[in-house]
Amino acid sequence: MANGPMAGRSLHRVLGDHPEALMGAGCGEVEITGPADVLIGYLPDLDPRDVRGPLLAAGYPMPLLRRFIALSAVS
């Protein structure tokens, strides 16, 4: 079941020959029919919901997380 600001809403759109569409995460559930090239991206919320919070809850120490974040910024 979809949730978010678009939950319960339905939108049907037909796109032309060389269409581009950008859909925000608030769309929830999306169905694409026909031939299509789809790129899906996700930008995690590093602090605290998606990365730092769960790792701290799992017992990883903050100094280790700081070191990892510093290393990933260099890459």
Secondary structure, DSSP 8 states (H G I E B T S, - for coil): ---STTTT--------SS------GGG------SS----------TTTTTTHHHHHHTT--HHHHHHHHHHHHH-
